[in-house]
Amino acid sequence: MFSSLFSSSVTSLWIGLAYIAGGAAMCVGLVALIIKVFPVKAELSRKLLHFSVIAVLSIWLYAFENWLIAELTMAVFLAVFFIALLVIEKTRLFRFLSRVASERTPGELRKSLCVMCIMFMILVAVCWGYLDERILALASIFAWGPGDGAAALIGKRFGRIKIGPGRKKSLEGSLAMLAVSFLCVLIILLAGRVFPFGSALLVSLATGGVTAFMELMITDGSDTIYCPMAAMTVLCLAHVVYL
């Protein structure tokens, strides 16, 4: 019985890793192809990479049946990939990756990778491990990712009314993030039937508002972890209160 259970777990692990590897290869390959073929600006290049990361994290979240396996594989990935980036730092491959990621400062790629992995592990531990609601982790990721992309692209293109610390952000960008975050969270909550429709509307609006406010107030790039954490806090509190 034990050997059968162990064999099943190992098989599930390899299947999950295959899904992740395939999804990551497709996403990174697509972004690299777009950047190679089209004259993509640095900001758009960064956001395309962010969307790829969101897609991979979403696959990772549902690739395994046990939250501890998801945590363990992410921790191993973080360690291996971080060491690999250090090893190839002086090579052409690393320069290509840095160009694709549009690094603003040296080492930003490694820092962003670490922050995203840690963010994912916290979301999984709280939403899936503690509350047994993996979909709340997905909603937290999408409350930040697409909204952050909308804030950057809309804000830079159409932003006229400057707000926030140092007047570095725009009202138009913040409203874009609010709208996109609200829609993404609402769709996920309704698809997962986490809340009734009316409650889902209120929770999605609150989540989008808090996430947009966090993005507005943070100017040092740490919104990668603080925005999903803020979204997770709202969603988890709403889940506990509703229950």
C-alpha positions as CSV (number, residue, x, y, z in Angstrom):
1,M,0.0,0.0,0.0
2,F,2.8,2.4,0.9
3,S,4.7,1.7,-2.2
4,S,1.6,2.2,-4.3
5,L,0.9,5.6,-2.6
6,F,4.6,6.6,-3.1
7,S,4.5,5.6,-6.7
8,S,1.3,7.6,-7.3
9,S,2.8,10.7,-5.6
10,V,6.0,10.5,-7.7
11,T,3.9,10.1,-10.9
12,S,1.8,13.1,-10.0
13,L,4.9,15.1,-9.2
14,W,6.4,14.4,-12.6
15,I,3.2,15.1,-14.4
16,G,2.9,18.4,-12.6
17,L,6.5,19.4,-13.4
18,A,5.9,18.5,-17.0
19,Y,2.9,20.8,-17.1
20,I,5.0,23.6,-15.6
21,A,7.9,23.1,-17.9
22,G,5.7,23.0,-20.9
23,G,3.8,26.1,-19.9
24,A,7.0,28.0,-19.0
25,A,8.7,27.1,-22.3
26,M,5.7,28.2,-24.3
27,C,5.3,31.5,-22.4
28,V,9.0,32.5,-22.5
29,G,9.4,31.3,-26.1
30,L,6.4,33.4,-27.1
31,V,7.7,36.5,-25.4
32,A,11.2,36.1,-26.8
33,L,9.7,35.7,-30.3
34,I,7.5,38.8,-30.0
35,I,10.5,40.8,-28.8
36,K,12.7,39.4,-31.6
37,V,10.2,40.1,-34.4
38,F,8.5,43.3,-33.3
39,P,9.9,46.6,-32.1
40,V,8.6,46.2,-28.5
41,K,9.3,49.0,-26.0
42,A,11.0,48.2,-22.8
43,E,7.9,48.7,-20.6
44,L,5.8,46.5,-22.8
45,S,8.6,43.9,-22.8
46,R,8.5,43.9,-19.0
47,K,4.8,43.5,-18.8
48,L,4.8,40.7,-21.4
49,L,7.3,38.9,-19.1
50,H,5.1,39.6,-16.1
51,F,2.1,38.1,-17.9
52,S,4.2,35.0,-18.7
53,V,5.1,34.7,-15.0
54,I,1.4,35.0,-14.0
55,A,0.5,32.2,-16.5
56,V,3.3,29.9,-15.2
57,L,2.3,30.6,-11.5
58,S,-1.3,29.8,-12.4
59,I,-0.2,26.5,-13.9
60,W,2.0,25.8,-10.9
61,L,-0.9,26.4,-8.6
62,Y,-3.0,23.7,-10.2
63,A,-0.3,21.3,-11.3
64,F,-0.2,19.4,-8.0
65,E,-2.8,17.9,-5.7
66,N,-1.0,18.8,-2.5
67,W,-0.1,22.3,-1.4
68,L,3.1,21.0,0.3
69,I,4.4,19.6,-3.0
70,A,3.7,23.0,-4.7
71,E,5.7,24.7,-2.0
72,L,8.6,22.2,-2.1
73,T,8.9,22.4,-5.9
74,M,8.8,26.2,-5.8
75,A,11.5,26.3,-3.2
76,V,13.7,23.9,-5.2
77,F,13.1,25.9,-8.4
78,L,14.1,29.1,-6.6
79,A,17.3,27.7,-5.3
80,V,18.3,26.1,-8.6
81,F,17.4,29.0,-10.8
82,F,19.0,31.5,-8.5
83,I,22.3,29.6,-8.6
84,A,22.0,29.2,-12.4
85,L,21.6,32.9,-12.8
86,L,24.8,33.5,-10.8
87,V,26.7,31.0,-12.9
88,I,25.7,32.4,-16.3
89,E,25.9,36.1,-15.1
90,K,28.8,36.9,-17.5
91,T,27.4,35.0,-20.5
92,R,25.5,36.0,-23.6
93,L,22.5,34.1,-22.4
94,F,22.3,36.2,-19.2
95,R,22.5,39.4,-21.3
96,F,19.7,38.1,-23.5
97,L,17.5,37.3,-20.4
98,S,18.3,40.8,-18.9
99,R,17.3,42.4,-22.2
100,V,14.1,40.4,-22.3
101,A,13.3,41.4,-18.7
102,S,14.4,45.0,-19.4
103,E,16.4,45.3,-16.2
104,R,16.4,48.8,-14.8
105,T,19.2,48.0,-12.3
106,P,21.8,45.2,-12.2
107,G,20.5,42.2,-10.4
108,E,16.8,43.1,-10.8
109,L,16.1,39.9,-12.6
110,R,17.3,37.8,-9.6
111,K,15.6,40.0,-7.1
112,S,12.2,39.9,-9.0
113,L,12.5,36.1,-9.3
114,C,13.1,35.7,-5.6
115,V,10.2,38.1,-4.7
116,M,7.7,36.4,-7.0
117,C,8.6,32.9,-5.7
118,I,8.3,34.0,-2.1
119,M,5.0,35.7,-2.8
120,F,3.7,32.6,-4.4
121,M,4.8,30.4,-1.5
122,I,3.0,32.7,1.0
123,L,-0.2,32.7,-1.0
124,V,-0.1,28.9,-1.3
125,A,0.6,28.4,2.4
126,V,-2.2,30.8,3.6
127,C,-5.0,30.3,1.0
128,W,-4.5,26.7,0.1
129,G,-2.6,25.3,3.1
130,Y,-4.5,27.0,5.9
131,L,-7.9,27.9,4.4
132,D,-8.0,25.1,1.8
133,E,-9.1,27.6,-0.9
134,R,-6.5,27.4,-3.6
135,I,-8.7,29.7,-5.8
136,L,-8.1,32.6,-3.4
137,A,-4.4,32.4,-4.2
138,L,-5.2,32.6,-7.9
139,A,-7.5,35.6,-7.3
140,S,-4.7,37.3,-5.3
141,I,-2.2,36.8,-8.2
142,F,-4.7,38.1,-10.8
143,A,-5.6,41.1,-8.6
144,W,-2.0,42.2,-8.9
145,G,-0.7,41.0,-12.3
146,P,-3.0,42.2,-15.0
147,G,-4.0,45.3,-13.0
148,D,-0.3,46.3,-12.6
149,G,0.2,45.9,-16.3
150,A,-2.8,48.0,-17.1
151,A,-1.7,50.7,-14.6
152,A,1.8,50.9,-16.2
153,L,0.6,50.9,-19.9
154,I,-2.4,53.1,-19.5
155,G,-0.7,55.4,-17.0
156,K,2.3,56.0,-19.3
157,R,0.2,56.5,-22.4
158,F,-2.7,58.4,-21.1
159,G,-1.7,59.6,-17.6
160,R,-2.3,63.3,-17.2
161,I,-3.4,63.7,-13.6
162,K,-0.4,63.0,-11.4
163,I,-1.1,61.6,-7.9
164,G,0.6,59.6,-5.2
165,P,4.0,60.0,-3.5
166,G,6.2,62.4,-5.5
167,R,3.4,62.6,-8.1
168,K,5.0,59.6,-9.9
169,K,1.8,57.8,-10.6
170,S,-1.3,58.9,-12.5
171,L,-5.0,58.8,-11.7
172,E,-5.7,57.2,-15.1
173,G,-3.3,54.4,-14.3
174,S,-4.7,53.7,-10.9
175,L,-8.3,53.7,-12.2
176,A,-7.2,51.2,-14.9
177,M,-5.7,48.9,-12.3
178,L,-8.8,49.2,-10.1
179,A,-11.0,48.2,-13.1
180,V,-8.9,45.4,-14.3
181,S,-8.2,44.0,-10.8
182,F,-11.9,44.1,-10.0
183,L,-12.9,42.3,-13.2
184,C,-10.2,39.6,-12.8
185,V,-11.1,38.9,-9.2
186,L,-14.8,38.9,-9.9
187,I,-14.5,36.4,-12.8
188,I,-12.3,34.1,-10.7
189,L,-14.6,34.3,-7.6
190,L,-17.7,33.6,-9.7
191,A,-16.1,30.8,-11.6
192,G,-15.0,29.2,-8.3
193,R,-18.4,29.9,-6.6
194,V,-16.5,31.2,-3.6
195,F,-19.2,33.8,-2.8
196,P,-22.7,34.6,-4.0
197,F,-22.9,37.1,-6.8
198,G,-23.6,40.1,-4.6
199,S,-20.9,39.3,-2.1
200,A,-18.5,38.5,-5.0
201,L,-19.1,42.0,-6.4
202,L,-18.4,43.7,-3.0
203,V,-15.3,41.6,-2.3
204,S,-13.9,42.1,-5.8
205,L,-14.4,45.8,-5.6
206,A,-12.7,45.9,-2.1
207,T,-9.8,43.8,-3.4
208,G,-9.3,45.8,-6.5
209,G,-9.5,49.1,-4.5
210,V,-6.9,47.9,-1.9
211,T,-4.6,46.5,-4.5
212,A,-4.8,49.7,-6.7
213,F,-4.1,51.8,-3.6
214,M,-1.0,49.7,-2.7
215,E,0.3,50.0,-6.2
216,L,-0.2,53.8,-6.1
217,M,1.6,54.2,-2.8
218,I,4.6,51.9,-3.5
219,T,7.3,53.5,-5.6
220,D,10.3,51.2,-5.0
221,G,9.1,48.2,-7.1
222,S,8.1,46.1,-4.1
223,D,4.5,46.1,-5.3
224,T,5.3,42.6,-6.6
225,I,4.9,41.2,-3.1
226,Y,2.8,43.8,-1.3
227,C,0.0,44.0,-3.9
228,P,-0.8,40.3,-3.9
229,M,-0.4,40.2,-0.1
230,A,-2.9,43.0,0.2
231,A,-5.3,41.3,-2.1
232,M,-4.9,38.0,-0.2
233,T,-5.6,39.8,3.1
234,V,-8.9,41.2,1.8
235,L,-10.0,37.9,0.2
236,C,-9.1,35.7,3.2
237,L,-10.8,38.0,5.6
238,A,-13.9,38.1,3.4
239,H,-13.8,34.3,3.2
240,V,-13.5,33.9,7.0
241,V,-16.3,36.4,7.6
242,Y,-18.6,34.8,5.0
243,L,-18.1,31.4,6.6
